[in-house]
Amino acid sequence: MKNILTFIVLVFTTVLSYSQDLYVADNSYLFSNGIHIFVNNDIRLETATSYLYLRGDAQLTQNNDIKNSDAGSLSLYQNQTTNVYEYNYFCSPVGLGSDGTVNINADFNGSNIYDPMDDTDTSNVNSSVYTYTTDFNGTATELSNYWIYTLRDAEGYHNWQQVFDTGNIEAGYGFTLKGSPNANNVLDFRGRPNNGTITVSCSFDGVDNQPSGTPNYAETLTGNPYPSAIDLKLFFVNSANNQAVLSPQLYFWEQKPKFSHYLQDYEGGYATYIPGDPADLSDNGTYTIAPFINYNNDGSDGSTTGGSTTDYSTNNSRRYAAVGQGFIIASNVNGGYAEFTNDMRLAFNEDSNPTGSGAVFAKNKDAKSTNTINYPISHNGVNYKSIFENPTIIPEIRIHTRLNNTYYKENVIAFRNTTPNNHTYNKFFDALNINSLNTDAYLISENEHLSIKSIIYDVNTTIPLGLKTDKNNTEFNITINKLNNTPNNLEVFLLDKESGIFTDIINNTFNITLDSGEYHNRFEITFTNKSLNTEDEATFTNLNIYQNNTTAELNLTNPSLLNIKRLTVFDISGKQVLNHNILKAEPEYSFSTKNISDGIYIVKIRLDNQQTLSKKIAIKHKK
């Protein structure tokens, strides 16, 4: 902090004769290597030969909402992937400077991207403007302009707009760009630094563009628009406007390395971040990893695919976005204009390792990291040192559903003691499953499909689990991948209400094969395997179920003449092997099991009042 304050004093004493807080004259530059710069008001970079160089971990933050001016350039670095087939989602921290234009954030285009002469030399200030090829593949000296796209107020795949390197992109809007084969693939963003309030549209016009659009939502590619890190929790907490117009989660694209530009060969998906309790700044939020899928030609999801994805949940739940990081926002029904403001900004060293602690920019090369204690520095009044030293611990259950032995879909149950209601959808606490897949798994609350559900832990709480598939004979394998900070005695079960079977998914995997359809009322996540209440136990006291393997019969004795409506038998995978509707109460029933293979089965009895009883039996045929 001492270095930062000293640096600011030196800058201020240099520029007292100007109305700006920071002025760089013609043929002059200001250079910072690893020292964060704070400017209270605006910056004037007088001519095209006026430069502000940020190197190492140096970042720029500003206080007041006064836009910067003139033709000079800020210069700062960010990496991209080293694969010409993979997308990066960017948002530029700079725009096109021009002489005489004052106090505005300028548009950005491909001419703002430079190629450093030597990015490993932190004293280097020399870069050449990147040239572009119209070919699909970038080269060591050229980027491909074919893959520069934007997404604004979109309701489907065909809303992606190709802008090439010459199309202007307004401040705050994101863009896609594919990598180059350079081993040290560093981009030098040069231009007028963005500052102050920046607005981006995310508006739904009431008409869904299917098949690949998400019903009743619009989506916009945006990102961190500043030459500093931003706090994504404050993106919602500090803006009543964003709370009103946006669905309260952010989506990050991740892609598996593939050697193809064809859409149907892409393998990727969207990770999700929610801010958690808006009243608790020590609650970092919750993050779910991206499932990898591939795509049809119209942009809708096709078959699932294998591959792992990066888990940033232990890196502050991916709360902090590094310079240039792009992400998707979604409208809250009709939506409107979202905003970025200076009080969301902070100087925070990048640490993009999944187990690190810093601002994150996703990339497939070695992630930038720091081995020192890394506290954010900010003027926004938030005590980040306290947040990092005393975070609110959110216990998490990370459920992985594997579909047809191809990819995992992650759903998270978070134990938040401030959750308003365990049985409703709670904005900020829960994440909508807004990018639904053709074959999918999700938590359900108030008919909302969720990828994250927060609850106050109660052993009697149950959470419906929805499964869906568009193909017959789809295999689902469900287990807990990770427990974070949960009680040692925690039990978690998956209940198949059709069979009455509870599966301990901490120590085991629940396996089932389902035909095409949506299964919203059959499966539940529970914290106990006791299904009968006292009244149920009394009702079934005199009912006896047993397997007679000598006669190959399933027998029921019913001396109380309970009104049994149905008897169903399931194997341990949940597949129904026997089903009988019972029309009349009788003291005894017998059902042949000659055609059922040896094994363990669950018998389920349902009464006319919907009470149920389940019992395990073993069938073994006499030889």
C-alpha positions as CSV (number, residue, x, y, z in Angstrom):
1,M,0.0,0.0,0.0
2,K,2.9,2.4,0.8
3,N,4.2,2.0,-2.8
4,I,0.8,2.7,-4.2
5,L,0.2,5.8,-2.1
6,T,3.7,7.2,-2.9
7,F,3.1,6.6,-6.6
8,I,-0.2,8.5,-6.5
9,V,1.4,11.4,-4.7
10,L,4.1,11.6,-7.4
11,V,1.4,11.6,-10.1
12,F,-0.7,14.3,-8.4
13,T,2.3,16.6,-7.8
14,T,3.1,16.3,-11.5
15,V,-0.3,17.3,-12.8
16,L,-1.6,19.9,-10.4
17,S,-1.7,22.4,-13.3
18,Y,-4.3,20.4,-15.1
19,S,-8.0,19.7,-14.5
20,Q,-7.5,16.0,-15.0
21,D,-6.1,13.9,-12.2
22,L,-3.7,12.2,-14.6
23,Y,-2.3,13.9,-17.7
24,V,0.3,12.5,-20.1
25,A,1.6,15.0,-22.6
26,D,2.7,14.5,-26.2
27,N,5.7,12.1,-26.6
28,S,5.5,11.1,-23.0
29,Y,4.6,8.0,-21.0
30,L,4.0,6.7,-17.6
31,F,5.2,3.2,-16.8
32,S,4.1,0.9,-13.9
33,N,5.5,-2.5,-13.2
34,G,3.5,-4.3,-10.6
35,I,2.2,-1.1,-8.9
36,H,-1.5,-0.5,-9.0
37,I,-2.5,3.0,-10.1
38,F,-5.5,4.8,-8.6
39,V,-6.9,8.0,-10.2
40,N,-9.6,10.0,-8.5
41,N,-11.1,11.7,-11.5
42,D,-10.3,11.3,-15.2
43,I,-7.3,10.6,-17.4
44,R,-6.2,12.6,-20.4
45,L,-3.7,11.0,-22.8
46,E,-3.1,14.0,-25.0
47,T,-1.9,12.6,-28.3
48,A,-1.2,9.3,-30.1
49,T,2.3,9.4,-28.6
50,S,1.0,9.6,-25.0
51,Y,1.1,6.3,-23.2
52,L,0.3,4.7,-19.9
53,Y,2.0,1.2,-19.6
54,L,0.8,-1.4,-17.1
55,R,3.1,-4.4,-16.7
56,G,3.4,-7.2,-14.3
57,D,0.3,-7.2,-12.0
58,A,-0.2,-3.4,-12.4
59,Q,-3.9,-2.4,-12.8
60,L,-5.7,0.9,-13.1
61,T,-8.7,1.9,-10.9
62,Q,-10.6,5.2,-11.0
63,N,-13.1,6.7,-8.5
64,N,-15.4,9.2,-10.1
65,D,-17.7,8.7,-13.1
66,I,-15.8,10.9,-15.5
67,K,-14.8,9.4,-18.8
68,N,-11.3,9.6,-20.1
69,S,-10.1,11.7,-23.1
70,D,-8.0,12.1,-26.3
71,A,-5.9,10.0,-28.6
72,G,-3.3,8.3,-26.3
73,S,-3.3,4.7,-25.2
74,L,-3.2,2.6,-22.1
75,S,-1.3,-0.7,-22.7
76,L,-1.9,-3.9,-20.7
77,Y,-1.5,-7.6,-21.4
78,Q,-3.9,-10.6,-21.3
79,N,-3.4,-14.2,-22.4
80,Q,-5.5,-16.2,-24.8
81,T,-5.5,-19.9,-25.6
82,T,-2.8,-21.5,-27.6
83,N,-5.2,-23.4,-29.8
84,V,-6.5,-22.0,-33.1
85,Y,-9.7,-23.9,-32.7
86,E,-10.8,-22.7,-29.2
87,Y,-12.9,-19.6,-28.4
88,N,-12.0,-17.1,-25.8
89,Y,-14.7,-14.8,-24.4
90,F,-13.3,-11.3,-24.0
91,C,-14.4,-7.9,-23.0
92,S,-12.0,-5.1,-23.9
93,P,-10.7,-2.7,-21.2
94,V,-9.9,-0.1,-23.8
95,G,-11.5,1.7,-26.8
96,L,-10.4,3.7,-29.8
97,G,-8.8,6.9,-28.7
98,S,-9.1,10.0,-30.9
99,D,-7.9,13.6,-30.6
100,G,-10.5,16.0,-29.4
101,T,-13.0,13.5,-28.1
102,V,-13.3,14.0,-24.4
103,N,-15.0,12.3,-21.5
104,I,-16.5,9.3,-23.3
105,N,-15.9,5.6,-23.4
106,A,-14.9,4.8,-27.0
107,D,-15.8,1.8,-29.1
108,F,-13.4,-1.1,-29.6
109,N,-12.3,-3.0,-32.6
110,G,-9.5,-5.3,-33.8
111,S,-7.1,-2.5,-34.2
112,N,-6.9,-2.2,-30.4
113,I,-5.1,-5.6,-30.2
114,Y,-1.3,-5.5,-30.4
115,D,1.4,-8.2,-30.5
116,P,4.1,-7.6,-27.9
117,M,7.7,-7.7,-29.1
118,D,8.7,-9.6,-25.9
119,D,6.0,-10.2,-23.3
120,T,8.4,-12.0,-21.0
121,D,10.3,-8.7,-20.5
122,T,8.3,-6.6,-18.0
123,S,10.2,-3.5,-19.1
124,N,9.1,-4.0,-22.7
125,V,6.8,-1.3,-24.2
126,N,7.1,-2.2,-27.9
127,S,4.3,-3.9,-29.7
128,S,3.0,-4.0,-33.2
129,V,-0.6,-3.9,-34.2
130,Y,-1.9,-7.4,-34.9
131,T,-2.8,-8.2,-38.5
132,Y,-5.7,-10.4,-39.4
133,T,-6.2,-13.3,-41.8
134,T,-9.6,-14.2,-43.3
135,D,-8.6,-17.9,-43.1
136,F,-10.2,-20.0,-40.3
137,N,-6.8,-20.6,-38.6
138,G,-4.7,-17.9,-37.1
139,T,-0.9,-18.0,-37.5
140,A,2.1,-17.0,-35.4
141,T,1.7,-13.4,-36.7
142,E,-2.0,-13.1,-37.6
143,L,-5.3,-13.6,-35.8
144,S,-8.3,-15.0,-37.6
145,N,-10.9,-12.3,-37.9
146,Y,-13.5,-14.9,-39.0
147,W,-14.2,-15.8,-35.4
148,I,-14.9,-12.4,-33.9
149,Y,-18.5,-12.4,-32.9
150,T,-20.8,-10.5,-30.5
151,L,-24.0,-11.6,-28.8
152,R,-26.6,-9.0,-27.8
153,D,-30.3,-9.5,-26.7
154,A,-30.1,-13.0,-28.1
155,E,-32.7,-15.7,-28.0
156,G,-30.9,-18.4,-30.0
157,Y,-27.8,-19.4,-31.7
158,H,-28.5,-17.4,-34.8
159,N,-28.3,-14.1,-32.8
160,W,-24.5,-14.4,-32.8
161,Q,-23.3,-11.5,-35.0
162,Q,-20.0,-11.7,-36.9
163,V,-18.2,-8.4,-36.8
164,F,-14.7,-9.3,-38.0
165,D,-11.8,-7.1,-36.9
166,T,-13.2,-4.0,-38.4
167,G,-16.6,-3.9,-36.7
168,N,-16.9,-1.5,-33.8
169,I,-18.0,-2.9,-30.5
170,E,-19.4,-0.6,-27.8
171,A,-17.7,-0.4,-24.4
172,G,-19.0,-3.2,-22.1
173,Y,-20.0,-5.7,-24.8
174,G,-18.0,-8.8,-25.2
175,F,-16.6,-10.6,-28.2
176,T,-15.3,-14.0,-29.1
177,L,-11.8,-14.6,-30.6
178,K,-10.0,-17.9,-31.3
179,G,-6.4,-18.4,-30.3
180,S,-3.2,-18.6,-32.3
181,P,-0.4,-21.2,-32.2
182,N,2.1,-18.9,-30.4
183,A,3.5,-20.6,-27.3
184,N,3.4,-17.3,-25.3
185,N,0.0,-16.2,-26.7
186,V,-0.2,-12.7,-25.1
187,L,-2.4,-9.9,-26.4
188,D,-1.6,-6.2,-25.8
189,F,-4.8,-4.2,-25.4
190,R,-4.1,-0.6,-26.4
191,G,-6.5,2.3,-26.4
192,R,-8.4,4.8,-24.2
193,P,-9.1,3.1,-20.8
194,N,-12.7,2.6,-20.0
195,N,-14.1,4.2,-16.8
196,G,-17.2,5.0,-15.0
197,T,-20.8,3.8,-15.6
198,I,-21.0,1.5,-18.6
199,T,-24.4,0.0,-19.7
200,V,-25.2,-3.0,-21.9
201,S,-28.5,-4.1,-23.2
202,C,-30.0,-7.5,-22.2
203,S,-33.6,-7.2,-23.3
204,F,-36.2,-9.9,-24.2
205,D,-38.6,-8.9,-26.9
206,G,-41.2,-11.5,-26.0
207,V,-40.5,-13.9,-28.9
208,D,-38.3,-16.9,-28.4
209,N,-36.1,-17.9,-31.3
210,Q,-36.0,-21.7,-31.1
211,P,-34.7,-24.4,-31.2
212,S,-31.5,-23.2,-29.4
213,G,-32.9,-20.2,-27.5
214,T,-33.8,-20.5,-23.8
215,P,-37.5,-19.8,-23.3
216,N,-38.5,-16.4,-22.0
217,Y,-34.9,-15.1,-21.6
218,A,-32.5,-13.0,-23.6
219,E,-28.7,-13.4,-23.3
220,T,-25.8,-10.9,-23.9
221,L,-22.1,-11.5,-24.0
222,T,-20.5,-8.9,-21.8
223,G,-17.6,-9.1,-19.3
224,N,-15.2,-7.1,-17.2
225,P,-14.9,-3.7,-19.2
226,Y,-12.2,-2.1,-17.0
227,P,-8.4,-2.2,-16.8
228,S,-8.7,-3.7,-13.3
229,A,-10.4,-6.7,-11.8
230,I,-14.0,-6.5,-10.8
231,D,-16.0,-8.1,-7.9
232,L,-18.9,-10.1,-9.5
233,K,-20.8,-10.2,-6.3
234,L,-20.9,-6.4,-6.3
235,F,-22.2,-6.5,-9.9
236,F,-25.5,-7.5,-8.3
237,V,-25.2,-6.2,-4.7
238,N,-24.2,-2.6,-5.7
239,S,-26.8,-2.2,-8.5
240,A,-30.5,-2.2,-7.8
241,N,-30.9,-1.9,-11.5
242,N,-29.0,-5.2,-12.2
243,Q,-31.0,-6.9,-9.6
244,A,-34.2,-5.8,-11.4
245,V,-33.3,-6.5,-15.0
246,L,-31.0,-9.6,-14.8
247,S,-31.4,-13.2,-13.8
248,P,-28.9,-13.3,-10.9
249,Q,-26.3,-15.6,-12.3
250,L,-23.4,-15.4,-14.7
251,Y,-22.2,-17.9,-17.3
252,F,-18.6,-18.7,-18.3
253,W,-17.8,-20.5,-21.5
254,E,-15.3,-23.4,-21.3
255,Q,-14.2,-25.6,-24.2
256,K,-12.5,-28.9,-24.6
257,P,-9.5,-28.8,-27.0
258,K,-10.6,-30.1,-30.4
259,F,-9.0,-29.8,-33.8
260,S,-12.0,-28.6,-35.8
261,H,-13.9,-25.4,-36.6
262,Y,-17.2,-27.2,-37.4
263,L,-20.0,-26.5,-34.9
264,Q,-21.0,-30.1,-34.6
265,D,-17.5,-31.0,-33.4
266,Y,-17.4,-28.3,-30.7
267,E,-17.3,-29.7,-27.2
268,G,-18.0,-27.1,-24.5
269,G,-20.4,-25.7,-22.0
270,Y,-21.2,-23.0,-19.5
271,A,-20.1,-22.8,-15.9
272,T,-22.4,-20.8,-13.5
273,Y,-21.8,-18.3,-10.7
274,I,-24.3,-16.9,-8.2
275,P,-23.5,-14.2,-5.7
276,G,-25.2,-15.9,-2.6
277,D,-26.6,-13.8,0.2
278,P,-26.5,-10.1,-1.0
279,A,-26.5,-8.9,2.6
280,D,-23.4,-10.9,3.5
281,L,-20.3,-9.7,1.6
282,S,-18.2,-12.4,3.2
283,D,-20.4,-15.0,1.3
284,N,-18.4,-15.4,-1.9
285,G,-21.2,-17.1,-3.7
286,T,-21.4,-20.5,-5.4
287,Y,-19.9,-21.8,-8.6
288,T,-20.8,-24.9,-10.7
289,I,-18.5,-26.4,-13.3
290,A,-19.4,-26.5,-17.0
291,P,-20.7,-29.7,-18.6
292,F,-19.2,-30.5,-21.9
293,I,-21.6,-31.1,-24.8
294,N,-21.4,-30.8,-28.6
295,Y,-23.7,-29.0,-30.9
296,N,-26.0,-29.4,-33.9
297,N,-25.6,-27.1,-36.9
298,D,-28.4,-24.8,-35.6
299,G,-26.6,-24.3,-32.3
300,S,-28.8,-26.6,-30.2
301,D,-27.1,-29.2,-28.1
302,G,-26.5,-32.6,-29.6
303,S,-25.1,-35.7,-28.0
304,T,-23.1,-35.5,-24.8
305,T,-19.4,-35.8,-24.9
306,G,-16.6,-36.8,-22.6
307,G,-14.0,-34.6,-21.0
308,S,-13.2,-32.8,-17.8
309,T,-13.8,-29.1,-17.0
310,T,-12.0,-26.7,-14.7
311,D,-13.4,-26.3,-11.2
312,Y,-12.8,-22.8,-9.9
313,S,-15.1,-23.3,-6.9
314,T,-12.1,-23.2,-4.4
315,N,-10.7,-20.0,-5.9
316,N,-13.2,-17.7,-4.1
317,S,-16.0,-19.4,-6.1
318,R,-14.8,-17.4,-9.1
319,R,-16.1,-14.2,-7.6
320,Y,-13.4,-12.0,-9.0
321,A,-13.1,-11.5,-12.8
322,A,-9.7,-10.6,-14.2
323,V,-9.0,-7.9,-16.9
324,G,-10.6,-8.9,-20.2
325,Q,-12.7,-11.8,-18.9
326,G,-16.0,-12.2,-20.8
327,F,-19.2,-13.8,-19.6
328,I,-22.9,-14.2,-20.4
329,I,-25.7,-12.4,-18.6
330,A,-29.4,-13.3,-18.9
331,S,-32.4,-11.1,-18.6
332,N,-35.0,-11.4,-15.9
333,V,-37.9,-11.9,-18.2
334,N,-38.1,-8.6,-20.1
335,G,-34.7,-7.4,-18.9
336,G,-33.3,-4.0,-19.8
337,Y,-29.9,-2.3,-19.5
338,A,-27.4,-3.7,-17.1
339,E,-24.7,-1.5,-15.7
340,F,-21.0,-1.6,-14.6
341,T,-19.8,1.0,-12.1
342,N,-16.5,2.0,-10.6
343,D,-17.5,0.8,-7.1
344,M,-17.4,-2.8,-8.5
345,R,-13.7,-2.4,-9.4
346,L,-10.7,-3.4,-7.4
347,A,-7.0,-4.0,-7.9
348,F,-6.5,-7.7,-7.5
349,N,-3.6,-9.7,-8.8
350,E,-4.6,-12.4,-11.3
351,D,-4.4,-16.0,-10.1
352,S,-6.2,-18.2,-12.6
353,N,-5.3,-21.5,-10.9
354,P,-8.4,-23.5,-9.8
355,T,-6.9,-23.8,-6.3
356,G,-5.5,-20.3,-6.2
357,S,-6.8,-17.0,-4.8
358,G,-7.1,-14.2,-7.2
359,A,-8.9,-12.7,-10.2
360,V,-9.6,-15.4,-12.8
361,F,-9.2,-15.3,-16.6
362,A,-9.9,-18.8,-18.1
363,K,-7.2,-20.1,-20.4
364,N,-5.9,-23.5,-21.5
365,K,-2.2,-22.6,-21.0
366,D,-0.4,-22.5,-17.7
367,A,-2.6,-20.3,-15.5
368,K,-1.1,-17.1,-14.1
369,S,-0.7,-17.5,-10.4
370,T,0.9,-15.9,-7.3
371,N,2.6,-17.5,-4.4
372,T,2.1,-14.6,-2.1
373,I,-0.8,-13.6,0.1
374,N,-3.1,-11.8,-2.3
375,Y,-5.6,-9.2,-0.9
376,P,-7.7,-7.0,-3.2
377,I,-7.2,-3.3,-2.9
378,S,-10.2,-1.1,-3.5
379,H,-11.7,2.3,-2.9
380,N,-15.3,0.9,-2.7
381,G,-15.4,0.7,1.1
382,V,-15.4,-3.2,1.2
383,N,-13.0,-4.7,3.8
384,Y,-11.5,-7.4,1.6
385,K,-8.9,-8.3,4.2
386,S,-11.6,-9.3,6.6
387,I,-13.5,-11.2,3.9
388,F,-10.4,-13.2,3.0
389,E,-9.4,-13.9,6.6
390,N,-13.0,-14.6,7.8
391,P,-15.1,-15.8,4.9
392,T,-18.6,-17.1,5.5
393,I,-18.2,-20.9,5.1
394,I,-20.9,-22.3,2.9
395,P,-21.0,-26.2,3.1
396,E,-21.6,-27.7,-0.3
397,I,-22.8,-31.0,-1.7
398,R,-21.6,-31.3,-5.3
399,I,-23.7,-33.9,-7.1
400,H,-22.5,-35.3,-10.4
401,T,-24.8,-37.0,-12.9
402,R,-23.1,-38.9,-15.6
403,L,-25.2,-39.3,-18.8
404,N,-24.7,-42.4,-21.0
405,N,-21.1,-42.7,-19.8
406,T,-20.2,-39.5,-21.6
407,Y,-20.2,-36.3,-19.5
408,Y,-21.0,-35.1,-16.0
409,K,-23.6,-32.5,-15.1
410,E,-22.9,-30.9,-11.8
411,N,-25.6,-29.6,-9.4
412,V,-24.8,-28.0,-6.1
413,I,-26.8,-28.0,-2.8
414,A,-25.4,-25.2,-0.6
415,F,-26.1,-24.9,3.1
416,R,-26.8,-21.1,3.7
417,N,-28.2,-20.2,7.0
418,T,-29.7,-17.1,5.6
419,T,-31.7,-18.9,2.9
420,P,-35.3,-17.3,2.9
421,N,-37.1,-20.6,2.2
422,N,-36.0,-24.2,1.6
423,H,-39.0,-24.9,-0.6
424,T,-39.1,-21.9,-2.9
425,Y,-36.8,-20.4,-5.6
426,N,-34.7,-17.7,-3.9
427,K,-33.1,-15.1,-6.1
428,F,-29.3,-14.7,-5.5
429,F,-29.3,-17.9,-3.5
430,D,-30.3,-20.3,-6.3
431,A,-29.2,-20.6,-9.9
432,L,-31.6,-21.2,-12.7
433,N,-30.7,-24.0,-15.1
434,I,-31.0,-21.4,-17.9
435,N,-29.0,-23.3,-20.5
436,S,-31.0,-26.6,-20.5
437,L,-29.6,-29.6,-22.3
438,N,-31.5,-32.2,-24.3
439,T,-30.4,-34.8,-21.7
440,D,-30.1,-33.2,-18.4
441,A,-30.3,-33.3,-14.6
442,Y,-31.4,-30.5,-12.3
443,L,-32.8,-29.6,-8.9
444,I,-36.4,-28.4,-8.8
445,S,-38.1,-25.8,-6.6
446,E,-41.5,-24.2,-7.3
447,N,-41.3,-25.7,-10.8
448,E,-38.0,-23.9,-11.5
449,H,-35.2,-26.0,-12.8
450,L,-32.0,-25.2,-10.9
451,S,-28.3,-26.0,-11.1
452,I,-27.7,-24.5,-7.6
453,K,-30.1,-24.8,-4.6
454,S,-29.4,-23.1,-1.2
455,I,-31.1,-24.4,1.9
456,I,-30.9,-24.1,5.7
457,Y,-29.8,-27.6,6.5
458,D,-32.6,-29.7,8.0
459,V,-32.5,-33.5,8.1
460,N,-36.2,-33.5,7.0
461,T,-35.7,-31.3,3.9
462,T,-36.2,-33.0,0.6
463,I,-35.2,-31.6,-2.8
464,P,-36.7,-32.9,-6.0
465,L,-34.2,-34.0,-8.7
466,G,-35.4,-33.7,-12.3
467,L,-34.0,-36.0,-15.0
468,K,-34.9,-35.7,-18.7
469,T,-33.8,-37.3,-21.9
470,D,-34.8,-37.1,-25.6
471,K,-33.7,-40.7,-26.2
472,N,-34.7,-44.1,-25.0
473,N,-32.4,-46.2,-22.9
474,T,-30.5,-43.3,-21.5
475,E,-28.3,-44.3,-18.6
476,F,-28.0,-41.9,-15.5
477,N,-25.3,-42.5,-12.9
478,I,-25.7,-40.2,-9.9
479,T,-23.2,-39.8,-7.0
480,I,-21.7,-37.1,-4.9
481,N,-18.4,-35.9,-6.3
482,K,-17.3,-33.7,-3.4
483,L,-18.5,-32.6,0.0
484,N,-17.1,-29.2,1.1
485,N,-17.1,-28.2,4.7
486,T,-20.1,-30.4,5.5
487,P,-20.8,-32.1,8.9
488,N,-18.9,-35.4,9.4
489,N,-22.2,-37.2,10.2
490,L,-24.0,-35.9,7.1
491,E,-26.0,-38.5,5.1
492,V,-27.3,-37.9,1.6
493,F,-29.6,-40.3,-0.2
494,L,-31.4,-40.4,-3.6
495,L,-34.9,-41.6,-3.2
496,D,-36.6,-43.3,-6.2
497,K,-40.2,-42.8,-5.2
498,E,-41.4,-45.2,-7.8
499,S,-39.5,-48.1,-6.2
500,G,-39.2,-46.7,-2.7
501,I,-35.4,-47.3,-2.8
502,F,-33.0,-45.0,-1.0
503,T,-29.5,-45.0,-2.3
504,D,-26.6,-43.6,-0.2
505,I,-25.0,-41.4,-2.9
506,I,-22.0,-40.4,-0.7
507,N,-20.7,-43.9,-0.7
508,N,-22.5,-45.4,-3.7
509,T,-23.8,-44.5,-7.1
510,F,-27.4,-44.6,-8.1
511,N,-27.8,-46.1,-11.6
512,I,-31.0,-46.1,-13.7
513,T,-31.9,-46.4,-17.3
514,L,-34.8,-44.2,-18.5
515,D,-36.7,-43.8,-21.7
516,S,-37.4,-40.5,-23.4
517,G,-39.3,-38.0,-21.2
518,E,-39.1,-35.7,-18.2
519,Y,-39.1,-37.2,-14.7
520,H,-39.9,-34.4,-12.3
521,N,-41.9,-36.2,-9.5
522,R,-40.0,-39.5,-9.2
523,F,-36.6,-38.6,-7.6
524,E,-35.6,-36.7,-4.5
525,I,-32.4,-35.8,-2.6
526,T,-33.0,-36.5,1.1
527,F,-30.9,-36.5,4.2
528,T,-32.5,-39.5,5.9
529,N,-33.6,-42.9,4.6
530,K,-36.7,-43.1,6.8
531,S,-39.9,-42.8,4.7
532,L,-42.6,-44.0,7.1
533,N,-44.1,-41.7,9.7
534,T,-45.8,-43.0,12.9
535,E,-49.2,-43.1,11.2
536,D,-47.8,-45.1,8.3
537,E,-46.1,-47.6,10.6
538,A,-49.3,-48.2,12.5
539,T,-51.3,-48.7,9.3
540,F,-48.9,-51.4,8.0
541,T,-48.4,-53.2,11.3
542,N,-50.3,-56.4,10.2
543,L,-49.3,-56.4,6.6
544,N,-46.6,-59.1,5.8
545,I,-44.6,-59.4,2.6
546,Y,-42.4,-62.4,2.0
547,Q,-40.8,-64.3,-0.9
548,N,-41.4,-68.1,-1.0
549,N,-38.5,-69.4,-3.1
550,T,-39.8,-73.0,-2.8
551,T,-43.0,-72.2,-4.7
552,A,-41.5,-69.2,-6.6
553,E,-44.2,-66.9,-5.3
554,L,-44.4,-63.5,-3.7
555,N,-46.9,-63.7,-0.9
556,L,-48.8,-61.0,1.0
557,T,-50.9,-61.5,4.1
558,N,-53.4,-58.8,4.8
559,P,-55.5,-59.7,7.9
560,S,-56.6,-56.1,8.3
561,L,-58.1,-56.1,4.8
562,L,-56.2,-52.9,3.8
563,N,-57.4,-51.4,0.5
564,I,-54.3,-52.2,-1.5
565,K,-54.5,-50.7,-5.0
566,R,-51.2,-51.7,-6.5
567,L,-48.2,-54.0,-6.0
568,T,-45.0,-53.2,-8.0
569,V,-41.6,-54.9,-7.9
570,F,-38.4,-53.2,-9.0
571,D,-34.8,-54.4,-9.4
572,I,-32.1,-52.5,-7.6
573,S,-31.5,-50.3,-10.7
574,G,-35.1,-49.1,-10.4
575,K,-36.4,-51.0,-13.4
576,Q,-40.0,-52.3,-12.9
577,V,-40.2,-56.1,-13.3
578,L,-43.7,-56.8,-11.9
579,N,-46.8,-54.7,-11.7
580,H,-50.4,-55.7,-10.5
581,N,-53.4,-53.5,-10.0
582,I,-55.5,-55.0,-7.1
583,L,-59.3,-54.5,-7.3
584,K,-60.5,-56.1,-4.0
585,A,-59.2,-56.3,-0.5
586,E,-58.3,-59.9,0.3
587,P,-56.6,-61.5,3.4
588,E,-53.9,-63.1,1.2
589,Y,-52.3,-62.6,-2.2
590,S,-49.8,-64.7,-4.2
591,F,-47.9,-63.6,-7.3
592,S,-45.6,-65.8,-9.4
593,T,-42.0,-64.9,-9.6
594,K,-40.9,-67.8,-12.0
595,N,-40.0,-65.4,-14.8
596,I,-37.9,-63.1,-12.6
597,S,-34.2,-63.6,-12.4
598,D,-32.3,-64.3,-9.2
599,G,-31.5,-61.2,-7.3
600,I,-32.5,-58.5,-4.8
601,Y,-35.7,-56.7,-5.4
602,I,-37.9,-54.0,-3.9
603,V,-41.6,-54.6,-3.4
604,K,-43.8,-51.5,-3.2
605,I,-47.4,-51.5,-1.9
606,R,-49.7,-48.6,-2.5
607,L,-53.0,-48.1,-0.7
608,D,-56.0,-46.3,-1.9
609,N,-55.1,-43.3,0.3
610,Q,-51.7,-43.1,-1.4
611,Q,-49.8,-44.5,1.7
612,T,-46.9,-46.7,0.6
613,L,-44.8,-49.5,2.0
614,S,-41.5,-50.8,0.5
615,K,-39.7,-54.0,1.4
616,K,-36.6,-55.7,0.1
617,I,-36.8,-59.4,-1.0
618,A,-34.4,-61.9,-2.4
619,I,-35.4,-64.2,-5.3
620,K,-33.4,-67.4,-5.7
621,H,-34.8,-70.2,-7.9
622,K,-34.4,-73.8,-6.7
623,K,-32.2,-75.8,-9.0
